[in-house]
Amino acid sequence: MIASEQVTGLPPEGARIQALLRLLLAGFLVAVLVTQPPSAHLLLCWAIVLSYVLWSTATTVVLRIAGPGVLRYTWLALAVDVFTLAGLTLVADKSADTTWTAYTLLNGLFVVPLLAATQLSPLVCALATAPTVAAYLVSGLVIRPIDEEPISYVVLRALLLAVVGLACVLLTALQRARVLTIARLLQERNHLLEEMVQIEQREQRDLAETLHDGALQYVLAARQDVEPALAGDAECLERVEFALAETTRLLRATMSQLHPAALESAGLLPVLKDVADATRSRGRFSIDVVTHDWDESTRTAVDELLLVTVRELLTNVVKHAAARKVVVQLARTDAVARLQVIDDGRGLGGVDLDARLRNGHLGLASRRIRVEAAGGWMRLRDAEPHGTVAEVEVPLN
């Protein structure tokens, strides 16, 4: 919508510039008649000029208050500019004893390509420039006998006007491209903001599911065993202790996922194990965390990126894979971190992440975008004999 209003019609800034240029052009015509009046048909020339002044003023008012629907057709006003200048030049030619009135008026046509350039449309600018050059050439040839100017002079001046018009067309194309780029970036920014809101909402839902399926279930189970435990039932007391211990572990794991300071203080590997423990309770499957050249003291610039990627991959396993076993592999080779999440579920290999992003499935696709922005890559492939292998590689520097 933004690009359409700024390219197909006259933008508000262009409307103000066009109105100012047209008023200046009207002032130029008045100045010509005041300083170099023709010796005959002076009243007709003044009538034309004053009509143009009134029309320019009215156009300025309309452009200030008009909506996009009116601004879309302001290019039609350029025809009035061309006809007024060409007609006034011919009237001055037929009525003048001096040679300069008609020539001075004719130079006003150089303003028309500038007026057209405010439309931000190369096509409109070219369509306005072509008849302007033609009017300049014809009018120049008509008034040429006044001082017997060589035809080559008239043609060269017309060519100069054509060059000015071409420059206006090219500059309009450049400005139009910039407007489209800005509009596209603004739309992408709005789209990213919407994605961020959706991702935040989805992560909140995931957190609620984690608490409901994990800690809350243990708390409810412990509540049922509280009274028998208080009555001296040792077995119920053991179950209460186990439920509270599991609740504490799950809450600690959840807090370590949410609080970024956990990565700085504990490192990626302990937090990753906490994520695996929390996911194990939700997914009802076993998780093994396997590392290679990665210990608890290791700190990298991509720890947070790897953590949120693992969380997203494990969330997808819980929701879609129906797996019984998951293996998380984390390795460090030279200046590259490699991550694999392997499950034995129904399989997600061959998933088109771009298509998922277009359809509103932001999780995996948004993580892939973040990984690629960090200079890495992410892909999914089928596991053998069944399941999915999610592979991530990202540079550490």
One Martini backbone bead per residue (centre of mass of N, CA, C, O) as a GRO file, in nm:
protein
  397
    1MET     BB    1   0.058   0.062  -0.022
    2ILE     BB    2   0.293   0.256   0.001
    3ALA     BB    3   0.414   0.216  -0.280
    4SER     BB    4   0.162   0.288  -0.444
    5GLU     BB    5   0.130   0.589  -0.345
    6GLN     BB    6   0.437   0.678  -0.425
    7VAL     BB    7   0.428   0.587  -0.745
    8THR     BB    8   0.139   0.621  -0.889
    9GLY     BB    9   0.150   0.888  -0.737
   10LEU     BB   10   0.153   1.188  -0.568
   11PRO     BB   11   0.336   1.282  -0.331
   12PRO     BB   12   0.328   1.513  -0.090
   13GLU     BB   13   0.609   1.631  -0.146
   14GLY     BB   14   0.567   1.659  -0.455
   15ALA     BB   15   0.327   1.853  -0.436
   16ARG     BB   16   0.481   2.088  -0.308
   17ILE     BB   17   0.695   2.122  -0.527
   18GLN     BB   18   0.506   2.161  -0.767
   19ALA     BB   19   0.361   2.411  -0.659
   20LEU     BB   20   0.612   2.590  -0.637
   21LEU     BB   21   0.704   2.576  -0.935
   22ARG     BB   22   0.442   2.689  -1.055
   23LEU     BB   23   0.452   2.962  -0.912
   24LEU     BB   24   0.727   3.044  -1.030
   25LEU     BB   25   0.636   3.032  -1.323
   26ALA     BB   26   0.419   3.248  -1.296
   27GLY     BB   27   0.617   3.470  -1.207
   28PHE     BB   28   0.783   3.466  -1.466
   29LEU     BB   29   0.558   3.560  -1.658
   30VAL     BB   30   0.508   3.828  -1.521
   31ALA     BB   31   0.798   3.939  -1.550
   32VAL     BB   32   0.803   3.942  -1.859
   33LEU     BB   33   0.564   4.143  -1.904
   34VAL     BB   34   0.694   4.373  -1.737
   35THR     BB   35   0.991   4.386  -1.882
   36GLN     BB   36   0.873   4.243  -2.183
   37PRO     BB   37   0.653   4.377  -2.352
   38PRO     BB   38   0.439   4.366  -2.588
   39SER     BB   39   0.312   4.577  -2.845
   40ALA     BB   40   0.089   4.350  -2.878
   41HIS     BB   41  -0.154   4.180  -2.722
   42LEU     BB   42  -0.131   4.237  -2.410
   43LEU     BB   43  -0.405   4.154  -2.291
   44LEU     BB   44  -0.392   3.859  -2.379
   45CYS     BB   45  -0.136   3.787  -2.224
   46TRP     BB   46  -0.249   3.865  -1.944
   47ALA     BB   47  -0.484   3.671  -1.946
   48ILE     BB   48  -0.313   3.417  -1.957
   49VAL     BB   49  -0.138   3.467  -1.706
   50LEU     BB   50  -0.362   3.510  -1.494
   51SER     BB   51  -0.492   3.238  -1.538
   52TYR     BB   52  -0.240   3.079  -1.451
   53VAL     BB   53  -0.220   3.191  -1.167
   54LEU     BB   54  -0.496   3.092  -1.069
   55TRP     BB   55  -0.448   2.795  -1.140
   56SER     BB   56  -0.196   2.757  -0.959
   57THR     BB   57  -0.333   2.827  -0.694
   58ALA     BB   58  -0.554   2.612  -0.706
   59THR     BB   59  -0.360   2.372  -0.728
   60THR     BB   60  -0.221   2.414  -0.456
   61VAL     BB   61  -0.473   2.370  -0.282
   62VAL     BB   62  -0.548   2.089  -0.385
   63LEU     BB   63  -0.274   1.946  -0.312
   64ARG     BB   64  -0.305   1.994   0.002
   65ILE     BB   65  -0.614   1.845   0.028
   66ALA     BB   66  -0.565   1.601  -0.123
   67GLY     BB   67  -0.592   1.285  -0.206
   68PRO     BB   68  -0.483   1.003  -0.361
   69GLY     BB   69  -0.695   1.013  -0.592
   70VAL     BB   70  -0.599   1.295  -0.703
   71LEU     BB   71  -0.284   1.259  -0.718
   72ARG     BB   72  -0.293   1.042  -0.950
   73TYR     BB   73  -0.389   1.298  -1.173
   74THR     BB   74  -0.168   1.541  -1.186
   75TRP     BB   75  -0.037   1.498  -1.470
   76LEU     BB   76  -0.251   1.665  -1.633
   77ALA     BB   77  -0.133   1.953  -1.559
   78LEU     BB   78   0.107   1.953  -1.760
   79ALA     BB   79  -0.053   2.028  -2.015
   80VAL     BB   80  -0.114   2.318  -1.929
   81ASP     BB   81   0.176   2.417  -1.920
   82VAL     BB   82   0.246   2.369  -2.217
   83PHE     BB   83   0.012   2.528  -2.357
   84THR     BB   84   0.065   2.800  -2.225
   85LEU     BB   85   0.356   2.849  -2.321
   86ALA     BB   86   0.315   2.805  -2.623
   87GLY     BB   87   0.082   3.008  -2.666
   88LEU     BB   88   0.225   3.261  -2.553
   89THR     BB   89   0.456   3.257  -2.755
   90LEU     BB   90   0.283   3.293  -3.014
   91VAL     BB   91   0.146   3.558  -2.936
   92ALA     BB   92   0.409   3.720  -2.895
   93ASP     BB   93   0.512   3.683  -3.183
   94LYS     BB   94   0.262   3.826  -3.333
   95SER     BB   95   0.302   4.109  -3.132
   96ALA     BB   96   0.606   4.165  -3.164
   97ASP     BB   97   0.891   4.383  -3.203
   98THR     BB   98   1.052   4.218  -3.039
   99THR     BB   99   1.274   3.929  -2.966
  100TRP     BB  100   1.249   3.843  -2.636
  101THR     BB  101   0.975   3.750  -2.537
  102ALA     BB  102   0.937   3.471  -2.672
  103TYR     BB  103   1.209   3.348  -2.579
  104THR     BB  104   1.160   3.372  -2.274
  105LEU     BB  105   0.900   3.208  -2.261
  106LEU     BB  106   1.016   2.945  -2.385
  107ASN     BB  107   1.210   2.878  -2.133
  108GLY     BB  108   0.980   2.769  -1.943
  109LEU     BB  109   0.987   2.464  -2.047
  110PHE     BB  110   1.220   2.368  -1.851
  111VAL     BB  111   1.019   2.317  -1.602
  112VAL     BB  112   0.843   2.070  -1.678
  113PRO     BB  113   1.032   1.826  -1.610
  114LEU     BB  114   1.039   1.903  -1.308
  115LEU     BB  115   0.741   1.864  -1.256
  116ALA     BB  116   0.737   1.561  -1.349
  117ALA     BB  117   0.951   1.448  -1.138
  118THR     BB  118   0.746   1.457  -0.885
  119GLN     BB  119   0.587   1.178  -0.960
  120LEU     BB  120   0.775   0.916  -0.952
  121SER     BB  121   0.754   0.868  -1.283
  122PRO     BB  122   0.908   0.789  -1.568
  123LEU     BB  123   0.668   0.782  -1.761
  124VAL     BB  124   0.549   1.060  -1.702
  125CYS     BB  125   0.807   1.218  -1.761
  126ALA     BB  126   0.834   1.127  -2.058
  127LEU     BB  127   0.544   1.219  -2.153
  128ALA     BB  128   0.609   1.523  -2.083
  129THR     BB  129   0.877   1.573  -2.240
  130ALA     BB  130   0.809   1.519  -2.535
  131PRO     BB  131   0.597   1.757  -2.586
  132THR     BB  132   0.788   1.977  -2.486
  133VAL     BB  133   1.001   1.950  -2.706
  134ALA     BB  134   0.808   1.985  -2.941
  135ALA     BB  135   0.705   2.268  -2.860
  136TYR     BB  136   0.981   2.402  -2.864
  137LEU     BB  137   1.051   2.346  -3.160
  138VAL     BB  138   0.804   2.471  -3.298
  139SER     BB  139   0.818   2.751  -3.168
  140GLY     BB  140   1.105   2.814  -3.262
  141LEU     BB  141   1.039   2.799  -3.566
  142VAL     BB  142   0.819   3.022  -3.567
  143ILE     BB  143   1.012   3.260  -3.427
  144ARG     BB  144   1.270   3.273  -3.609
  145PRO     BB  145   1.211   3.524  -3.813
  146ILE     BB  146   1.264   3.766  -3.630
  147ASP     BB  147   1.611   3.706  -3.642
  148GLU     BB  148   1.713   3.475  -3.817
  149GLU     BB  149   1.754   3.207  -3.692
  150PRO     BB  150   1.908   2.929  -3.691
  151ILE     BB  151   1.804   2.609  -3.695
  152SER     BB  152   2.034   2.484  -3.527
  153TYR     BB  153   1.969   2.642  -3.268
  154VAL     BB  154   1.692   2.526  -3.218
  155VAL     BB  155   1.777   2.229  -3.208
  156LEU     BB  156   1.987   2.252  -2.977
  157ARG     BB  157   1.787   2.350  -2.762
  158ALA     BB  158   1.603   2.103  -2.781
  159LEU     BB  159   1.825   1.903  -2.699
  160LEU     BB  160   1.873   2.023  -2.421
  161LEU     BB  161   1.588   1.967  -2.319
  162ALA     BB  162   1.610   1.662  -2.359
  163VAL     BB  163   1.838   1.622  -2.154
  164VAL     BB  164   1.684   1.727  -1.913
  165GLY     BB  165   1.456   1.521  -1.935
  166LEU     BB  166   1.634   1.269  -1.907
  167ALA     BB  167   1.742   1.340  -1.629
  168CYS     BB  168   1.464   1.336  -1.493
  169VAL     BB  169   1.400   1.042  -1.553
  170LEU     BB  170   1.645   0.915  -1.408
  171LEU     BB  171   1.595   1.045  -1.130
  172THR     BB  172   1.316   0.923  -1.095
  173ALA     BB  173   1.405   0.629  -1.102
  174LEU     BB  174   1.589   0.650  -0.856
  175GLN     BB  175   1.377   0.751  -0.653
  176ARG     BB  176   1.181   0.517  -0.690
  177ALA     BB  177   1.373   0.296  -0.593
  178ARG     BB  178   1.402   0.412  -0.308
  179VAL     BB  179   1.109   0.402  -0.226
  180LEU     BB  180   1.074   0.097  -0.263
  181THR     BB  181   1.292   0.015  -0.060
  182ILE     BB  182   1.171   0.152   0.187
  183ALA     BB  183   0.899   0.007   0.173
  184ARG     BB  184   1.011  -0.279   0.195
  185LEU     BB  185   1.158  -0.242   0.467
  186LEU     BB  186   0.904  -0.166   0.624
  187GLN     BB  187   0.749  -0.427   0.573
  188GLU     BB  188   0.964  -0.614   0.696
  189ARG     BB  189   0.958  -0.491   0.973
  190ASN     BB  190   0.662  -0.550   1.034
  191HIS     BB  191   0.688  -0.854   0.993
  192LEU     BB  192   0.899  -0.901   1.217
  193LEU     BB  193   0.726  -0.797   1.448
  194GLU     BB  194   0.505  -1.006   1.416
  195GLU     BB  195   0.690  -1.249   1.459
  196MET     BB  196   0.784  -1.177   1.743
  197VAL     BB  197   0.508  -1.191   1.872
  198GLN     BB  198   0.447  -1.486   1.795
  199ILE     BB  199   0.693  -1.611   1.931
  200GLU     BB  200   0.631  -1.513   2.214
  201GLN     BB  201   0.357  -1.654   2.237
  202ARG     BB  202   0.461  -1.941   2.186
  203GLU     BB  203   0.664  -1.948   2.425
  204GLN     BB  204   0.448  -1.911   2.640
  205ARG     BB  205   0.298  -2.170   2.575
  206ASP     BB  206   0.537  -2.360   2.623
  207LEU     BB  207   0.576  -2.283   2.917
  208ALA     BB  208   0.295  -2.369   3.012
  209GLU     BB  209   0.329  -2.665   2.927
  210THR     BB  210   0.572  -2.728   3.099
  211LEU     BB  211   0.440  -2.667   3.374
  212HIS     BB  212   0.192  -2.853   3.342
  213ASP     BB  213   0.346  -3.130   3.259
  214GLY     BB  214   0.533  -3.108   3.515
  215ALA     BB  215   0.525  -2.950   3.792
  216LEU     BB  216   0.215  -2.959   3.835
  217GLN     BB  217   0.186  -3.269   3.851
  218TYR     BB  218   0.360  -3.306   4.104
  219VAL     BB  219   0.198  -3.123   4.289
  220LEU     BB  220  -0.071  -3.280   4.268
  221ALA     BB  221   0.042  -3.547   4.369
  222ALA     BB  222   0.141  -3.441   4.645
  223ARG     BB  223  -0.134  -3.344   4.752
  224GLN     BB  224  -0.259  -3.635   4.776
  225ASP     BB  225  -0.012  -3.726   4.989
  226VAL     BB  226  -0.017  -3.546   5.243
  227GLU     BB  227  -0.214  -3.671   5.445
  228PRO     BB  228  -0.090  -3.955   5.463
  229ALA     BB  229   0.189  -3.852   5.551
  230LEU     BB  230   0.090  -3.714   5.817
  231ALA     BB  231  -0.024  -4.005   5.918
  232GLY     BB  232   0.252  -4.199   5.841
  233ASP     BB  233   0.299  -4.259   5.541
  234ALA     BB  234   0.588  -4.350   5.395
  235GLU     BB  235   0.522  -4.376   5.094
  236CYS     BB  236   0.392  -4.095   5.063
  237LEU     BB  237   0.638  -3.938   5.157
  238GLU     BB  238   0.821  -4.025   4.923
  239ARG     BB  239   0.643  -3.906   4.700
  240VAL     BB  240   0.658  -3.615   4.794
  241GLU     BB  241   0.964  -3.585   4.778
  242PHE     BB  242   0.984  -3.654   4.477
  243ALA     BB  243   0.795  -3.433   4.369
  244LEU     BB  244   0.956  -3.192   4.485
  245ALA     BB  245   1.223  -3.256   4.346
  246GLU     BB  246   1.113  -3.243   4.054
  247THR     BB  247   1.003  -2.959   4.072
  248THR     BB  248   1.270  -2.822   4.130
  249ARG     BB  249   1.416  -2.917   3.877
  250LEU     BB  250   1.218  -2.798   3.665
  251LEU     BB  251   1.230  -2.502   3.759
  252ARG     BB  252   1.533  -2.472   3.722
  253ALA     BB  253   1.532  -2.538   3.422
  254THR     BB  254   1.344  -2.310   3.338
  255MET     BB  255   1.513  -2.072   3.447
  256SER     BB  256   1.768  -2.135   3.277
  257GLN     BB  257   1.620  -2.073   3.005
  258LEU     BB  258   1.524  -1.771   3.071
  259HIS     BB  259   1.798  -1.693   3.198
  260PRO     BB  260   2.085  -1.553   3.064
  261ALA     BB  261   2.282  -1.587   3.311
  262ALA     BB  262   2.321  -1.895   3.295
  263LEU     BB  263   2.524  -1.895   3.063
  264GLU     BB  264   2.747  -1.728   3.206
  265SER     BB  265   2.777  -1.908   3.468
  266ALA     BB  266   2.743  -2.221   3.344
  267GLY     BB  267   2.681  -2.260   3.054
  268LEU     BB  268   2.565  -2.455   2.801
  269LEU     BB  269   2.565  -2.751   2.899
  270PRO     BB  270   2.392  -2.734   3.159
  271VAL     BB  271   2.146  -2.600   3.022
  272LEU     BB  272   2.102  -2.825   2.817
  273LYS     BB  273   2.036  -3.042   3.030
  274ASP     BB  274   1.789  -2.897   3.142
  275VAL     BB  275   1.628  -2.903   2.881
  276ALA     BB  276   1.624  -3.210   2.855
  277ASP     BB  277   1.475  -3.265   3.120
  278ALA     BB  278   1.219  -3.102   3.056
  279THR     BB  279   1.151  -3.256   2.789
  280ARG     BB  280   1.126  -3.543   2.899
  281SER     BB  281   0.861  -3.491   3.056
  282ARG     BB  282   0.687  -3.399   2.811
  283GLY     BB  283   0.762  -3.643   2.591
  284ARG     BB  284   0.818  -3.933   2.701
  285PHE     BB  285   1.138  -3.945   2.658
  286SER     BB  286   1.459  -4.002   2.575
  287ILE     BB  287   1.772  -3.822   2.662
  288ASP     BB  288   2.081  -3.756   2.497
  289VAL     BB  289   2.394  -3.597   2.581
  290VAL     BB  290   2.644  -3.527   2.336
  291THR     BB  291   2.997  -3.467   2.342
  292HIS     BB  292   3.266  -3.271   2.164
  293ASP     BB  293   3.481  -3.062   2.281
  294TRP     BB  294   3.268  -3.006   2.541
  295ASP     BB  295   3.251  -2.816   2.824
  296GLU     BB  296   3.155  -2.631   3.103
  297SER     BB  297   3.382  -2.397   3.034
  298THR     BB  298   3.252  -2.329   2.775
  299ARG     BB  299   3.264  -2.025   2.573
  300THR     BB  300   3.043  -1.851   2.345
  301ALA     BB  301   2.882  -1.638   2.108
  302VAL     BB  302   2.654  -1.892   2.041
  303ASP     BB  303   2.495  -2.004   2.284
  304GLU     BB  304   2.212  -1.881   2.257
  305LEU     BB  305   2.155  -1.987   1.972
  306LEU     BB  306   2.180  -2.288   2.041
  307LEU     BB  307   1.965  -2.300   2.261
  308VAL     BB  308   1.712  -2.202   2.097
  309THR     BB  309   1.741  -2.424   1.885
  310VAL     BB  310   1.705  -2.668   2.067
  311ARG     BB  311   1.430  -2.592   2.179
  312GLU     BB  312   1.283  -2.596   1.906
  313LEU     BB  313   1.348  -2.887   1.824
  314LEU     BB  314   1.224  -3.022   2.079
  315THR     BB  315   0.941  -2.908   2.045
  316ASN     BB  316   0.889  -3.057   1.775
  317VAL     BB  317   0.917  -3.339   1.887
  318VAL     BB  318   0.687  -3.326   2.090
  319LYS     BB  319   0.455  -3.242   1.875
  320HIS     BB  320   0.541  -3.445   1.600
  321ALA     BB  321   0.718  -3.724   1.634
  322ALA     BB  322   0.670  -3.962   1.834
  323ALA     BB  323   0.905  -4.030   2.023
  324ARG     BB  324   1.151  -4.233   2.223
  325LYS     BB  325   1.426  -4.105   2.106
  326VAL     BB  326   1.693  -3.867   2.192
  327VAL     BB  327   1.971  -3.690   2.035
  328VAL     BB  328   2.226  -3.468   2.157
  329GLN     BB  329   2.474  -3.302   1.961
  330LEU     BB  330   2.795  -3.154   2.065
  331ALA     BB  331   3.039  -2.970   1.873
  332ARG     BB  332   3.400  -2.889   1.835
  333THR     BB  333   3.558  -2.739   1.539
  334ASP     BB  334   3.760  -2.524   1.579
  335ALA     BB  335   3.542  -2.253   1.458
  336VAL     BB  336   3.302  -2.476   1.501
  337ALA     BB  337   2.960  -2.544   1.555
  338ARG     BB  338   2.788  -2.858   1.624
  339LEU     BB  339   2.446  -2.964   1.567
  340GLN     BB  340   2.236  -3.243   1.689
  341VAL     BB  341   1.896  -3.372   1.629
  342ILE     BB  342   1.782  -3.699   1.716
  343ASP     BB  343   1.508  -3.899   1.601
  344ASP     BB  344   1.250  -4.186   1.609
  345GLY     BB  345   1.022  -4.083   1.452
  346ARG     BB  346   0.819  -3.992   1.178
  347GLY     BB  347   0.930  -3.739   1.046
  348LEU     BB  348   1.082  -3.419   0.877
  349GLY     BB  349   1.203  -3.459   0.622
  350GLY     BB  350   1.194  -3.206   0.371
  351VAL     BB  351   1.133  -2.947   0.491
  352ASP     BB  352   0.998  -2.630   0.407
  353LEU     BB  353   1.090  -2.346   0.558
  354ASP     BB  354   0.976  -2.127   0.374
  355ALA     BB  355   0.686  -2.233   0.370
  356ARG     BB  356   0.642  -2.220   0.676
  357LEU     BB  357   0.677  -1.915   0.693
  358ARG     BB  358   0.444  -1.835   0.496
  359ASN     BB  359   0.229  -2.013   0.687
  360GLY     BB  360   0.326  -1.926   1.002
  361HIS     BB  361   0.581  -2.114   1.070
  362LEU     BB  362   0.831  -1.976   1.275
  363GLY     BB  363   1.030  -2.146   1.425
  364LEU     BB  364   1.236  -2.291   1.233
  365ALA     BB  365   1.269  -2.057   1.030
  366SER     BB  366   1.374  -1.843   1.232
  367ARG     BB  367   1.623  -2.003   1.321
  368ARG     BB  368   1.755  -2.021   1.046
  369ILE     BB  369   1.790  -1.717   1.008
  370ARG     BB  370   1.978  -1.677   1.252
  371VAL     BB  371   2.198  -1.871   1.160
  372GLU     BB  372   2.258  -1.730   0.887
  373ALA     BB  373   2.328  -1.451   1.016
  374ALA     BB  374   2.586  -1.604   1.162
  375GLY     BB  375   2.704  -1.798   0.909
  376GLY     BB  376   2.520  -2.044   0.886
  377TRP     BB  377   2.336  -2.364   0.908
  378MET     BB  378   2.018  -2.540   0.827
  379ARG     BB  379   1.895  -2.888   0.843
  380LEU     BB  380   1.683  -3.150   0.714
  381ARG     BB  381   1.669  -3.513   0.769
  382ASP     BB  382   1.660  -3.836   0.731
  383ALA     BB  383   1.648  -4.113   0.920
  384GLU     BB  384   1.788  -4.425   1.033
  385PRO     BB  385   1.501  -4.571   0.954
  386HIS     BB  386   1.383  -4.331   1.133
  387GLY     BB  387   1.321  -3.995   1.133
  388THR     BB  388   1.526  -3.711   1.250
  389VAL     BB  389   1.776  -3.474   1.125
  390ALA     BB  390   1.921  -3.199   1.289
  391GLU     BB  391   2.133  -2.948   1.142
  392VAL     BB  392   2.403  -2.744   1.283
  393GLU     BB  393   2.608  -2.462   1.169
  394VAL     BB  394   2.845  -2.244   1.343
  395PRO     BB  395   3.036  -1.991   1.394
  396LEU     BB  396   3.237  -1.863   1.670
  397ASN     BB  397   3.326  -1.560   1.557
   0.00000   0.00000   0.00000
